[in-house]
Amino acid sequence: GSPVHRAQLMNNLDFKAAVAELTDAVAYLRSSGSPKVGVVGFCMGGALTFAAAQHAGVDCAAPFYGIPDPAICDPAAIKVPVQAHFGKLDTMKGFSDPASIQKVVDSMKAAGAPVQLFMYEKSGHAFMNALTERGRAKIKEIGQAEPPEAEPA
């Protein structure tokens, strides 16, 4: 969808319900034998990853370019390890730009939260999106397998 459509979807998401679903998923994974449960998310999922780290009972979290609204998550209250990945060229002010994530990480560190921040010098928002040419190039650059191209229908 268009950027406007994506923004509408994100703005309409019930974040508290989404965190409740993540909590249920963690409980299911633990009940089915998973000794540890981590969460990874991108963009809106990155913001949800921070929220899951605080509220869903995960053991660790790796958010990519997304910061939660303070109404759903206080990153400084997170007690599990967080490894955050953001692009230094990200221009989404207040959501994933370098100054905003640095402020979040600084508050987490001041509260004693176990957090690491990885800032990718030549990357903007959505740098791991394998659906874009730039995303595929970044994935290849950092040594990850490139997803196969879709078979024609």
MARKE-287397 format. One record per residue (C-alpha): residue number from 1; residue in three letters; x, y, z. Coordinates in Angstrom, 3 decimals. Layout:
N
   num   residu         c1         c2         c3
   NUM      ALA          X          Y          Z
...
END
This chain:
153
   num   residu         c1         c2         c3
     1      GLY      0.000      0.000      0.000
     2      SER      0.861      3.656     -0.187
     3      PRO      2.644      5.473      2.645
     4      VAL     -0.660      7.142      3.534
     5      HIS     -2.436      3.761      3.709
     6      ARG      0.360      2.311      5.863
     7      ALA      0.158      5.312      8.206
     8      GLN     -3.618      4.849      8.524
     9      LEU     -3.170      1.172      9.390
    10      MET     -0.565      2.004     12.010
    11      ASN     -2.626      4.810     13.510
    12      ASN     -5.673      2.544     13.726
    13      LEU     -3.882     -0.361     15.415
    14      ASP     -5.055     -1.112     18.937
    15      PHE     -1.582     -1.356     20.473
    16      LYS     -2.862     -2.623     23.833
    17      ALA     -4.710     -5.464     22.087
    18      ALA     -1.609     -6.206     20.003
    19      VAL      0.532     -6.432     23.153
    20      ALA     -2.094     -8.735     24.699
    21      GLU     -1.836    -10.980     21.616
    22      LEU      1.960    -11.005     21.943
    23      THR      1.594    -11.955     25.607
    24      ASP     -0.679    -14.836     24.579
    25      ALA      1.870    -15.928     21.953
    26      VAL      4.649    -15.939     24.558
    27      ALA      2.492    -18.024     26.913
    28      TYR      1.725    -20.488     24.111
    29      LEU      5.397    -20.835     23.159
    30      ARG      6.394    -21.427     26.779
    31      SER      3.591    -23.969     27.274
    32      SER      4.748    -25.845     24.181
    33      GLY      8.309    -26.218     25.423
    34      SER     10.188    -23.065     24.416
    35      PRO     12.622    -22.319     27.252
    36      LYS     13.296    -18.788     25.969
    37      VAL     11.191    -16.445     23.847
    38      GLY     12.489    -13.374     22.035
    39      VAL     10.764    -10.863     19.820
    40      VAL     11.914     -9.011     16.701
    41      GLY      9.922     -6.313     14.927
    42      PHE     10.327     -3.768     12.167
    43      CYS      8.826     -0.252     12.008
    44      MET      5.468     -0.509     13.800
    45      GLY      6.598     -3.979     14.831
    46      GLY      9.734     -2.375     16.282
    47      ALA      7.564     -0.190     18.479
    48      LEU      5.571     -3.289     19.469
    49      THR      8.837     -5.085     20.224
    50      PHE      9.688     -2.467     22.858
    51      ALA      6.186     -2.874     24.306
    52      ALA      6.537     -6.665     24.339
    53      ALA      9.863     -6.316     26.151
    54      GLN      8.117     -4.410     28.921
    55      HIS      4.747     -6.176     29.069
    56      ALA      4.664     -9.576     27.294
    57      GLY      7.134    -11.649     29.315
    58      VAL      9.758    -12.140     26.602
    59      ASP     13.389    -12.900     27.424
    60      CYS     14.913    -10.449     24.943
    61      ALA     13.939     -8.026     22.202
    62      ALA     15.383     -6.691     18.947
    63      PRO     13.436     -3.691     17.672
    64      PHE     14.271     -2.261     14.259
    65      TYR     13.447      1.398     13.514
    66      GLY     10.346      1.940     15.630
    67      ILE      9.790      3.635     18.999
    68      PRO      6.562      3.122     20.963
    69      ASP      4.199      5.811     22.118
    70      PRO      4.817      6.448     25.842
    71      ALA      1.153      5.570     26.479
    72      ILE      1.879      1.897     25.732
    73      CYS      5.487      1.488     26.831
    74      ASP      8.125      3.077     29.022
    75      PRO     11.396      1.731     27.594
    76      ALA     13.228      2.748     30.791
    77      ALA     11.101      0.168     32.657
    78      ILE     12.294     -2.712     30.448
    79      LYS     14.317     -5.317     32.365
    80      VAL     15.196     -7.786     29.554
    81      PRO     18.074     -7.356     27.071
    82      VAL     17.252     -5.123     24.099
    83      GLN     19.346     -4.869     20.955
    84      ALA     17.998     -1.928     18.912
    85      HIS     18.806     -1.395     15.214
    86      PHE     18.277      2.009     13.613
    87      GLY     19.516      3.909     10.563
    88      LYS     21.514      7.084     10.984
    89      LEU     19.758      8.571      7.929
    90      ASP     16.235      7.847      9.202
    91      THR     14.094     10.993      8.976
    92      MET     10.935      9.807     10.761
    93      LYS     11.078     12.373     13.577
    94      GLY      9.861     11.092     16.913
    95      PHE      9.454      7.532     15.649
    96      SER     12.828      6.285     14.456
    97      ASP     15.192      9.175     13.789
    98      PRO     18.635      9.041     15.446
    99      ALA     17.942     11.716     18.072
   100      SER     14.714     10.042     19.187
   101      ILE     16.195      6.562     19.575
   102      GLN     19.266      7.969     21.318
   103      LYS     16.994      9.664     23.860
   104      VAL     15.180      6.342     24.451
   105      VAL     18.443      4.411     24.808
   106      ASP     19.904      7.031     27.163
   107      SER     16.817      6.804     29.395
   108      MET     17.036      3.002     29.368
   109      LYS     20.718      3.052     30.305
   110      ALA     20.073      5.586     33.081
   111      ALA     17.464      3.176     34.488
   112      GLY     19.885      0.244     34.291
   113      ALA     18.134     -1.465     31.377
   114      PRO     20.344     -3.864     29.382
   115      VAL     20.294     -2.141     25.976
   116      GLN     22.589     -1.982     22.965
   117      LEU     22.048      0.427     20.076
   118      PHE     23.329     -0.319     16.593
   119      MET     23.231      2.738     14.309
   120      TYR     23.795      1.962     10.637
   121      GLU     25.683      4.884      9.094
   122      LYS     24.380      4.744      5.514
   123      SER     20.857      3.542      6.269
   124      GLY     17.498      5.227      6.516
   125      HIS     14.146      3.846      7.577
   126      ALA     13.173      0.291      6.544
   127      PHE     16.735     -0.662      5.613
   128      MET     15.982     -4.362      6.182
   129      ASN     12.909     -4.424      3.934
   130      ALA     13.706     -7.241      1.481
   131      LEU     10.931     -6.052     -0.815
   132      THR     13.010     -3.079     -1.903
   133      GLU     16.189     -3.057     -3.953
   134      ARG     17.977     -1.019     -1.262
   135      GLY     16.806     -3.432      1.416
   136      ARG     18.083     -6.443     -0.527
   137      ALA     21.429     -4.675     -1.026
   138      LYS     21.703     -3.925      2.718
   139      ILE     20.837     -7.520      3.623
   140      LYS     23.503     -8.766      1.220
   141      GLU     26.019     -6.224      2.570
   142      ILE     25.649     -7.396      6.157
   143      GLY     26.029    -11.029      5.181
   144      GLN     22.487    -12.320      5.387
   145      ALA     20.947    -14.612      2.828
   146      GLU     18.820    -12.770      0.307
   147      PRO     15.263    -14.075      0.119
   148      PRO     14.497    -15.831     -3.152
   149      GLU     12.581    -13.899     -5.779
   150      ALA      8.909    -14.814     -5.962
   151      GLU      7.959    -17.279     -8.630
   152      PRO      5.839    -15.729    -11.382
   153      ALA      2.169    -16.615    -11.033
END
